[in-house]
C-alpha cells in the first residue's frame, strides 16, 4: 500500500513540476513579447545572463510553439533556445545570439537573421522561404532537409555547415564562406556563388548548372 502511495505521490509531483515549468516559460514568453513591443531587448538579455549563469549544463530556453510573427528580437540573446513549431514569419532577429538554437518544424518565411550568431544551430523540416541570412554566422549549422526557397546567404559564414541534398537553386551565396561545408547532392543550379569560398567543401553529386562561379575559390577537380 505504501509503495502504491509513493508512486502516486511521485506522479503528482511530476505533474505539478510540469505545470509550474509551463507557467514559468509562459511568463518568459510574455516578457519577450513585452521587449518586442518596446523594441528593446534589455530586460530579456539581463534575465538571460542570470539564467545562463545558473544553468551550467546549458538547459534550453523553451519557446516551443509560440507565436512571434513580426516580432522585433534584434540583438536578443536566445542561445540554446528551442523554437519547435514556433511561428517566426517576418520576425526581426538581426544580430541575435542564436548559437545552438533548434528550429524544428519552425515557420521562418522572410525572417531576418542578418548578422545573427547561428553557430551549430539546428534547422529541421522548417520553412526558410526568402529568409535573410546575409552576414550570419552559421558555422557548423545543420540545414539539410529544409525548404530553402530563395534564402539570402550572401556573406554568410557556412564553414562546416551541413547542406547535404539542400535545394539552393537560384540562391544568393555570393561571398559566402563555404569552407569544408557538406554539400553532397545539393542543388546549386543558377545559384550566385560569385567570390564564395568553397575550399575543402564536400561537393560530390552537387549540381552547378548555370551557377555563377565568377571569382569563387574551389578545387575545379571536385566539379568534374
N, C-alpha and C positions, 0 to 999 in steps of 0.2 A: 504493500500500500504506500509506504514511504517513498519507494522508488518511483511509483507512478506519479506521486505528488511532485517529486523533484523534477521529473521530466516535464510535467505540465507547467511548473514554475519556470523552467528553462525556456520553453516555447513562449510563455507570456513575456518574459524578459526580452527575448529576441524580437518579438513583435513590437514591444514598447520602444526598443532601441531603434528599429527601422522607422517607426513613426516619428520619433524625435529627430532622427537623421534627415528624413524627408522635410520636416519642418525647418530644420537648420538650413538646408540648401535652398529651400523656397525663400527664406529670408535673404540669403545671399543673392539670389536671382533678382529679388526686388531691389536690393542695393545697387546691383549692376544697372538695372533699368533707370534708377534714380540718377546715377552718374551719367548715363547716356543722355537723359533729358537735359542735364546741366552741361553736357559736353565737356565734362571734367572728370578724369579717372582718379583723382587724388584719393578720395575716400576708399575706393576699391583697392588701389595699389598699396595703401597703408595697411589695410586689413590683410592683404595677401602677404605682405612682408612678415607680419606676425605669424600668420598661418604657416608659411613656409618654414620659419624657424622652429615652430612647434612640431612639425611633421618631417622628421629626418628621413623617413622612408618613402618620401615622395608620394604621399597619398593623393589621389586625383581629386580635382575640383569637379563636382558633379553638376553639369549643366545639360543633362540629358533631356532631350525632347522639349527644350524651351523655345519660345518664340522671340527671336531677336532680329526680325526683319527690319531693315533700315536703321538698326541701332548704331549709335556712334560709340565705338570702342577703341578709337585710335589711341595707341600708347598704353593700352591696358596690359597688365601682367596676368596672363592666362596660361602660364606654364603648367603642363600636366593636366589640362582640362579635358574632360570627356564631353564631347558635343554629339553624342549618339542621337540620331533622329532629330536634331535641332534644325530650326529654320533661321539661316543667316543671309537670306537673299537681300542683296543691296546693302548689307551692313558694311560699316567702315572699320576695318581692323588694321589700317595702315600703321606701321611702326609698332604693332603689338608684339608682346613676347608670347609666342605660342609653341615654344620648344616642347617636344614630346606630346603635343596635344593629339587627341584622337577625333577623327571626323568619319564616323561610320554611318552610312545612310543619312548624311547631312546635306541639306539643301544650300548650296553655295553659289547659286547663279548670280553673276555680277557683284559678287563680294569683293571688297577692296582689301587685298593683303599686301599692297605695295610696301616694300621696305620692312616687312614683318620678319620676325625670327621664327622660322618653322623648321628648325633643325630636328631631324628624327621624328617629325610629325607623321601621323599615320592616316592616310585617306583611303577609305574602302567603300565601294558602292555609293559614291557621292556624286552629286551633280555640280560640276565646275564649269558650266557653260559661261563663256565670256567673263570668267573670273580674272581679276587683275592681280598677278603675282610678280609684277615687274619689280626688280631690285630686291626681291625677297630672298632670304637665306633658307634654302631647302636642302642643305647638305644632309645626306643620309635619309631623306624623307621617302616614304613609301607611297607611290602614286599609281601603281598598277591597278587595273580593274575599275577605273572610274570613267565617268562621262566627261571627257576633256575637249569639248567642242569650243574651239576658238578662245582658249585662255591666253593671257599675255604673260609670257615668261621672259620678256626682254630684260637683260642684265641680271637675271636671277642666278643665284648660286645653286646649281643642281649637282654638285660634286657628290659622287657615290649614291645618287638618288636611284630609286627603283622605278623604272618606267617600262618594264617588260610588257610587250604587246600593247602598249599605250596607243591610243588613237590621237595623233598630233598633226593631222593633215591641216595645212594652211596656218599652223600655229606660229606665233611670233616668238622665236627663240634667239633673236639677234643679240649678240654679245653675251649670251648666257655661258656660264661655266658648267660644262657637262663632263668634266674630267672623271674618268672611271665610272660614269653613270651606266646603269644596266638598261640597255635599250634593245634587248633581244626581241626581234619580231615587231618592233614598233613601227607604226605607220607615220612617216615623216614626209609624205608626198606634199609637194608645193609649200613646205614649211620654210620660214625665213630663218636660216642658220648663219646669216652673214656675221663674220667676226666672232662666231661662237668657238669655244674651246672644247673639242671632242677628243683630246689626247687621252688615250687609255680607256676610252669608252668601249663598252661591250656592244658591238653593232651587228652581230650575226643575225641574219634574217631581217634586218631593218630595211625599210623601203624609203628610198630617197628620190624617187622620180620627180623631176621638175622642182626640186628643193633649191633654194638659194644658198649656195655654199661659198659665196664670194668672201674671201678673207678669213675663212674658217681654218682652225688648226686641227688636223686629224691625220691619221695614217691612211693614205689612199689605198693601201693594200687591203685594208679592212672592208672596203666598199666593193671589192671585186668578187 
